[in-house]
Amino acid sequence: MPSLRPQRVIWITSDHMRYDCIGAYGNACLHTPNLDRLAAGGVNFHGCYAQNPLCMPSRVSFMTGLYPQQTGVTENGHALRPDFEPTVATAFKAAGYQTAQIGKLHFEPHENHDLDPRARHAYGFDVLWLSEERGCYEDAYMTWLETNHPQHKHKWRVPRSTDPGRNFTEKQGVAVDAPWQTSQGGWIVHMADRYLGAHRGRQFVHLGFYNPHPPLNPAAEAFAFYADAEIPSPRRHENEWADKPQPLAGMLQARQDWTEADFLNYRRYFYALVTEMDLAIGQLLDDLQAQGMLDDTLIVFSSDHGDMCGDHGITHKQHSFYDEVMHLPLILHWPAGFGSARRDEPGLLEMVDLLPTLLELSGGHVPDVMAGRSAAEALLANRPVEGRPDVLAYHGGGASAMLRSERWKYIRYGLTGGEVLYDLAEQPAELTNRAADPACREALIEMRDRLLTRALAAGRSAQPRTRLY
């Protein structure tokens, strides 16, 4: 157990937030002064990868420290068993922290759940204030709007995710004429401030932002940064699907009816949703600073997966396993524990490693069943974190998997047998499939074998063995 433990752990998760959507990481188009502030005074992991390209399986994975195959949640629509352990909440409670969930959790399907009067599963959290999407359910967020800002509630209302009317808001975009403080992100930080001000003792709080996940409806003041900005064009290449197996070839052809203007418009509103979230994070940081809480609070910023944003002619996320979807931002900010100087860790890291790291930093026990590797010792000793030789991802729909090393990325689409091999040293943009190239035969065999070995290890049961037989 470390001699110094954070008084509070605030884990912020975004949704669809790709690695390159932070200004401090070199994207001059993004206005993210508050994420930049975290990056400037925190530990930045530049080689962090998700274990699944979709929301539910990725979140369940990194909030249990287990691979998707071990949790049984391998695609959207699966539900984590209500009594499943460990979860982030049960593990932090065992470490002596009260636990609160504010915003999106997504451990179980949420479509029409507001029409079901039965209580949701708490998964170990002491406080559960849920808003799984912004504006389509009568949830904790919309109830707060009705009570505190009724004049703005209708402005944030959007169709349910399965409603045909949702398609318009996921392509065209609209700037909402309402203060950002009335957005879902504004509600999240408002409730976090209330919670932290009312509770004593050690606290673990998960703040689940839906941003920048479509629908494309940022607050007007966030959109103002991009209304007249020059937006960089997505990276697209003609007939890119020609050397790709199904189902990847199908994904690459799904947006052929979109024009360049459509993709730029999508990016413009998507970037504004990032900035809207950044405004909320800035309010959180200011509140913590004003209350003298910032130095001894471990703040984590991460995401569940990225968004293609038009690269390769794709939007949203699929099991394409492109880096735009799999490569994630990860920042740990804790002045009392890490100091206030920026640190940059370049090595490969899996999101499944994050929970064990946070538990050890907080003086907690890492359950033996957790598959992730803790980096706490190196972080506290101010030593470089040893990167993994490769990172693994798995998607249950169609049984597809990815293994990425520094040099190669290998993808296997299990039901079709299709293979993809990218030479990342030669083509970081992942364009040409080298799986059939005789010059890459040795690399193909090696990556295929490594994927098999990793996938077998990641399939070990997380269930405790209670009897010999």
C-alpha positions in Angstrom: 0.0 0.0 0.0 1.4 3.4 -0.9 2.2 5.8 1.9 0.1 8.5 0.1 -3.4 7.8 -1.1 -5.7 10.2 -3.0 -8.5 11.5 -0.9 -10.7 11.4 -4.0 -10.6 9.5 -7.3 -12.6 11.1 -10.1 -12.7 8.9 -13.2 -14.0 10.8 -16.2 -15.0 8.8 -19.2 -16.0 10.3 -22.5 -17.8 8.4 -25.4 -16.4 8.3 -28.9 -13.4 10.4 -27.9 -10.5 9.6 -30.1 -6.9 10.1 -29.1 -6.2 13.1 -31.5 -9.1 15.2 -30.2 -7.1 17.0 -27.6 -5.3 20.2 -28.5 -2.3 19.4 -26.4 -1.7 16.3 -28.5 -1.1 18.4 -31.6 -4.6 19.0 -33.1 -4.6 22.8 -33.5 -8.2 22.7 -34.6 -9.5 21.6 -31.2 -10.3 24.1 -28.5 -9.7 22.0 -25.3 -8.0 24.3 -22.8 -9.1 22.3 -19.8 -8.0 18.9 -21.1 -4.8 20.7 -22.1 -4.5 21.8 -18.5 -4.8 18.2 -17.3 -2.3 17.1 -19.9 0.2 19.8 -18.9 0.2 18.7 -15.2 -0.4 15.0 -15.6 0.8 11.7 -16.9 -0.1 11.2 -20.6 -0.3 7.7 -22.0 0.1 7.9 -25.7 -0.1 4.2 -26.5 -3.4 3.3 -24.8 -5.9 1.0 -26.7 -9.4 -0.3 -26.1 -10.3 -4.0 -25.8 -13.4 -3.6 -27.8 -14.6 -1.0 -30.4 -18.1 -0.6 -28.9 -19.4 1.1 -25.8 -20.8 -1.6 -23.6 -18.1 -4.3 -23.9 -15.3 -1.7 -23.7 -16.7 -0.1 -20.6 -17.5 -3.3 -18.8 -14.0 -4.5 -19.6 -12.0 -1.6 -18.2 -14.3 -1.2 -15.3 -13.8 -4.8 -14.2 -10.1 -5.2 -15.2 -11.1 -8.1 -17.4 -11.2 -8.9 -21.1 -14.6 -8.9 -22.9 -14.5 -12.6 -23.2 -14.2 -12.9 -19.5 -17.1 -10.7 -18.6 -19.5 -12.2 -21.2 -20.2 -8.7 -22.6 -18.6 -8.8 -26.1 -21.0 -6.5 -28.0 -23.6 -3.9 -27.4 -26.9 -5.3 -26.1 -25.3 -7.8 -23.7 -25.8 -7.1 -20.0 -23.3 -7.6 -17.2 -24.7 -10.0 -14.6 -26.1 -8.0 -11.7 -24.0 -9.8 -9.1 -20.8 -9.8 -11.2 -17.6 -9.1 -9.3 -15.2 -7.5 -9.3 -16.5 -4.1 -10.6 -14.8 -0.7 -10.2 -17.3 0.0 -7.4 -16.9 -3.1 -5.4 -13.1 -2.9 -5.7 -13.0 0.7 -4.5 -15.5 0.0 -1.7 -13.1 -2.7 -0.5 -10.3 -0.1 -0.5 -12.4 2.2 1.9 -13.9 4.6 -0.6 -17.6 5.6 -0.9 -18.6 5.2 -4.6 -20.8 7.3 -6.8 -21.9 6.9 -10.4 -23.0 10.1 -12.3 -24.0 10.0 -15.9 -23.4 7.2 -18.4 -22.4 3.7 -17.1 -23.8 1.4 -19.7 -23.3 -2.0 -18.0 -26.7 -3.1 -19.3 -28.9 -2.1 -22.3 -30.8 1.2 -21.8 -33.2 1.5 -24.7 -36.7 2.3 -23.2 -35.4 1.6 -19.7 -37.2 4.7 -18.5 -40.5 3.0 -19.4 -39.6 0.1 -17.0 -40.5 0.9 -13.4 -38.1 -1.7 -11.9 -34.9 -0.4 -10.3 -31.7 -0.6 -12.2 -28.8 -2.7 -11.0 -26.3 -0.7 -8.9 -23.2 -3.0 -9.6 -21.8 -2.0 -6.2 -22.2 1.8 -6.4 -23.5 3.6 -3.2 -25.0 6.4 -5.3 -26.4 5.8 -8.9 -27.5 8.9 -10.8 -27.8 7.6 -14.3 -28.1 9.4 -17.6 -27.1 6.8 -20.3 -27.8 9.2 -23.2 -28.4 12.9 -23.3 -31.9 14.1 -24.0 -33.9 11.0 -25.1 -35.0 9.5 -21.7 -36.8 10.8 -18.6 -33.7 10.1 -16.6 -31.9 11.9 -13.8 -30.6 14.5 -16.2 -33.9 15.4 -17.7 -35.6 15.4 -14.3 -33.0 17.9 -13.2 -33.7 20.0 -16.3 -37.4 20.0 -15.6 -36.8 21.1 -12.1 -34.0 23.7 -12.5 -34.1 24.8 -16.2 -37.5 24.0 -17.6 -37.3 26.6 -20.3 -34.3 24.7 -21.8 -35.6 21.1 -21.5 -37.2 20.9 -24.9 -34.0 22.3 -26.6 -32.0 19.3 -25.4 -34.7 16.7 -26.3 -33.6 14.3 -29.1 -35.2 11.2 -30.5 -34.5 7.8 -29.0 -31.5 6.0 -30.5 -33.7 3.5 -32.4 -36.1 6.2 -33.7 -35.7 6.9 -37.5 -35.7 10.6 -36.6 -32.4 10.2 -34.9 -30.6 9.8 -38.2 -30.9 13.5 -39.0 -29.3 14.6 -35.8 -26.4 12.1 -36.4 -25.5 13.7 -39.7 -26.8 17.3 -40.1 -26.2 18.7 -36.6 -27.8 21.6 -34.8 -26.3 24.2 -32.3 -28.5 24.3 -29.2 -29.5 27.8 -28.1 -29.0 27.1 -24.4 -26.2 27.6 -21.9 -23.6 24.7 -21.8 -24.3 24.5 -18.1 -27.7 23.0 -19.0 -26.2 20.3 -21.1 -25.8 16.7 -19.8 -22.1 17.6 -19.1 -23.2 20.7 -17.2 -25.5 18.5 -15.1 -22.8 15.9 -14.5 -20.3 18.5 -13.0 -23.1 20.2 -11.1 -24.1 16.9 -9.4 -20.4 16.0 -8.8 -19.8 19.3 -7.0 -22.9 18.8 -4.9 -21.9 15.2 -4.1 -18.3 16.0 -3.1 -19.4 18.9 -1.0 -21.9 16.8 1.0 -19.8 13.7 1.6 -16.7 13.3 3.8 -14.2 10.5 3.8 -12.5 9.0 0.7 -14.6 9.2 -2.4 -14.6 7.4 -5.8 -16.7 9.1 -8.4 -17.3 8.0 -12.0 -18.4 10.8 -14.3 -19.8 9.3 -17.4 -20.1 11.9 -20.2 -22.0 11.0 -23.4 -20.0 13.6 -25.4 -18.8 13.6 -28.0 -21.1 10.7 -29.1 -23.7 11.8 -31.7 -26.4 13.2 -31.9 -24.6 16.3 -33.2 -26.2 18.9 -30.9 -23.6 20.9 -29.0 -24.4 24.1 -27.1 -24.2 27.1 -29.3 -21.3 28.6 -27.3 -19.2 25.5 -27.9 -20.1 25.4 -31.6 -19.0 29.0 -32.0 -15.4 27.9 -31.9 -15.9 25.9 -35.1 -18.7 27.7 -37.0 -16.2 29.5 -39.3 -13.1 27.4 -38.6 -11.2 25.5 -41.3 -11.8 21.9 -40.5 -9.2 19.4 -41.7 -10.5 16.9 -44.3 -10.7 13.2 -43.3 -8.2 10.8 -44.7 -9.9 8.9 -47.5 -8.5 6.9 -50.4 -10.2 5.6 -53.5 -11.3 2.0 -53.6 -9.7 1.3 -50.2 -12.0 -1.7 -49.8 -10.6 -3.5 -52.8 -8.0 -5.6 -50.8 -10.1 -6.0 -47.7 -12.1 -9.0 -46.6 -15.7 -8.9 -45.5 -17.0 -7.4 -43.3 -14.4 -4.7 -43.4 -14.9 -4.1 -47.1 -18.6 -3.5 -46.4 -17.8 -0.9 -43.7 -15.6 1.0 -46.1 -18.4 1.3 -48.6 -21.2 2.2 -46.3 -20.9 6.0 -46.6 -20.4 6.3 -50.4 -23.5 8.6 -50.5 -21.7 11.1 -48.2 -20.0 14.1 -49.7 -16.9 15.8 -48.6 -19.2 18.5 -47.1 -21.1 15.9 -45.2 -17.9 14.6 -43.5 -16.6 18.1 -42.7 -20.0 19.0 -41.2 -19.9 15.9 -39.1 -16.4 16.8 -37.8 -17.4 20.4 -37.1 -20.2 19.4 -34.8 -18.2 16.5 -33.3 -15.4 18.8 -32.4 -17.9 21.2 -30.8 -19.2 18.3 -28.6 -15.6 17.8 -27.4 -15.4 21.5 -26.5 -18.7 21.4 -24.7 -17.4 18.6 -22.5 -14.1 20.5 -22.0 -16.1 23.5 -20.7 -17.7 21.2 -18.1 -14.4 19.7 -17.1 -13.0 23.2 -16.6 -15.9 23.9 -14.2 -15.0 20.8 -12.3 -11.4 21.7 -12.0 -12.2 25.2 -10.9 -14.6 23.9 -8.3 -12.0 21.5 -6.9 -9.4 24.3 -6.8 -11.7 26.7 -5.1 -12.5 24.1 -2.4 -8.8 23.2 -1.9 -9.4 19.7 -3.2 -7.5 19.6 -6.4 -4.0 18.6 -5.2 -5.2 15.4 -3.4 -7.6 14.3 -6.1 -6.6 11.7 -8.6 -8.4 12.7 -11.8 -8.5 10.3 -14.7 -9.6 11.2 -18.2 -10.3 8.4 -20.7 -12.7 7.1 -23.3 -14.4 3.9 -24.3 -13.5 4.1 -28.0 -13.1 6.6 -30.7 -15.0 7.8 -33.8 -13.9 7.5 -37.4 -15.0 11.1 -38.1 -14.8 10.4 -41.9 -11.4 8.8 -42.0 -11.4 5.9 -44.4 -14.9 7.1 -45.4 -16.5 5.9 -42.2 -18.2 7.6 -39.3 -19.1 6.4 -35.8 -17.5 3.1 -34.8 -17.5 -0.4 -36.0 -15.2 -3.5 -35.6 -12.9 -2.1 -38.3 -10.3 -1.9 -35.6 -8.7 1.2 -37.1 -6.6 3.3 -34.7 -9.1 6.1 -35.0 -11.5 3.8 -33.0 -9.1 1.8 -30.9 -6.4 4.4 -29.9 -7.6 6.4 -26.8 -6.6 9.4 -24.7 -5.6 8.6 -21.2 -4.5 11.2 -18.6 -3.8 10.7 -14.9 -3.6 14.0 -12.9 -2.7 13.9 -9.2 -0.4 16.8 -8.1 0.1 15.4 -4.6 1.2 12.0 -5.9 2.8 12.7 -9.3 3.8 16.4 -9.0 2.7 19.1 -11.4 5.1 18.5 -14.3 3.9 16.9 -17.5 5.0 13.3 -18.1 4.6 11.4 -21.4 4.5 7.6 -21.5 4.8 6.3 -25.1 4.5 2.5 -24.6 1.6 0.3 -25.5 -1.0 0.0 -22.8 -4.4 -1.7 -22.6 -7.4 0.0 -21.0 -7.8 -3.2 -19.0 -4.6 -2.1 -17.2 -6.2 1.1 -15.9 -8.4 -0.2 -13.0 -5.5 -2.3 -11.4 -3.3 0.8 -11.6 -5.9 3.1 -10.0 -6.6 0.5 -7.2 -2.9 0.2 -6.3 -2.4 4.0 -6.4 -5.4 4.2 -4.0 -4.0 1.6 -1.6 -6.6 -1.0 -2.7 -6.1 -4.7 -3.4 -6.1 -5.9 -7.0 -8.3 -9.0 -7.2 -6.4 -12.0 -8.5 -8.9 -12.5 -11.3 -8.2 -9.1 -12.9 -6.3 -9.5 -16.1 -4.8 -6.0 -16.3 -1.3 -5.0 -15.3 -0.8 -2.2 -12.8 1.6 0.6 -13.6 1.3 2.1 -10.1 4.8 1.3 -8.9 6.5 2.9 -11.9 4.2 6.0 -11.7 4.9 6.6 -8.0 8.6 6.1 -8.4 8.7 8.5 -11.4 10.1 5.7 -13.6 9.1 5.1 -17.2 6.1 2.7 -17.5 7.1 -0.5 -19.3 4.9 -0.8 -22.3 3.3 -4.1 -23.5 4.7 -5.9 -26.5 1.2 -5.8 -28.1 -2.5 -4.9 -27.3 -5.5 -7.1 -27.8 -9.1 -6.4 -28.8 -12.1 -8.7 -29.4 -15.6 -8.1 -30.7 -18.2 -10.8 -30.3 -20.5 -10.0 -33.2 -18.9 -12.1 -35.9 -16.1 -13.2 -33.5 -13.4 -10.8 -34.8 -10.2 -9.9 -33.0 -7.2 -7.6 -33.4 -3.6 -7.7 -32.2 -1.4 -4.6 -32.5 2.3 -4.3 -31.9 4.4 -1.2 -32.5 5.2 -2.5 -36.0 2.2 -4.6 -37.1 -1.6 -4.7 -36.8 -3.3 -8.1 -37.5 -7.1 -8.5 -37.7 -9.0 -11.8 -38.0 -12.7 -11.9 -38.9 -13.5 -15.3 -37.5 -16.7 -16.3 -39.2 -15.4 -15.5 -42.7 -11.7 -16.3 -42.0 -10.7 -13.0 -43.5 -7.3 -11.6 -42.5 -5.9 -8.1 -42.5 -2.2 -7.2 -41.9 -1.0 -3.6 -41.8 2.7 -2.6 -41.7 2.4 0.4 -39.4 6.1 1.4 -39.9 5.5 1.7 -43.7 1.8 2.9 -43.6 0.7 4.4 -40.2 -2.6 5.3 -41.9 -3.5 1.6 -42.3 -4.3 1.5 -46.0 -2.8 -1.5 -47.7 -3.7 -5.1 -46.6 -0.4 -7.0 -46.6 -1.9 -10.4 -45.5 -1.4 -11.8 -49.0 2.0 -10.2 -49.7 4.7 -12.9 -49.8 7.2 -10.4 -48.4 5.1 -10.2 -45.2 4.5 -13.9 -44.8 6.8 -14.3 -41.8 5.1 -11.3 -40.0 1.6 -12.7 -40.8 2.4 -16.1 -39.3 4.0 -14.5 -36.2 1.1 -12.1 -35.6 -1.5 -14.9 -36.2 0.2 -17.1 -33.6 0.5 -14.2 -31.1 -3.1 -13.4 -31.5 -4.1 -17.0 -30.9 -1.9 -17.1 -27.7 -3.3 -13.9 -26.4 -6.9 -14.8 -27.2 -6.6 -18.1 -25.4 -5.2 -16.4 -22.3 -7.9 -13.7 -22.4 -10.6 -16.4 -22.4 -9.8 -17.7 -18.9 -12.8 -17.7 -16.7 -13.2 -14.9 -14.1 -15.4 -17.1 -12.0 -13.9 -18.2 -8.7 -13.3 -22.0 -8.3 -15.3 -22.9 -5.2 -14.8 -26.7 -5.2 -12.4 -29.2 -6.7 -15.2 -30.7 -8.9 
